[in-house]
Amino acid sequence: MVPVLGVLFCVYPKTPRGARRVVFDLVSLALAVIAFLVSIHWAQGVADRSTLVAA
């Protein structure tokens, strides 16, 4: 959900933006997506380990 809103924010800005701002927005969006994917990977790993310990 958040990446979709981030893309819409970049595609339809409220005010015109310079090249530096566009680059900043794209880098911020990329970092947010990477952090999201890392957190999902971490959560799946923790869930798998806790299942093995409980069994």
Buried (B, 14 or more C-beta within 10 A) or exposed (E): EEEEEBEEEBEEEEEEEEEEEEEEBEEEBEEEBEEEEEEEEEEEEEEEEEEEEEE
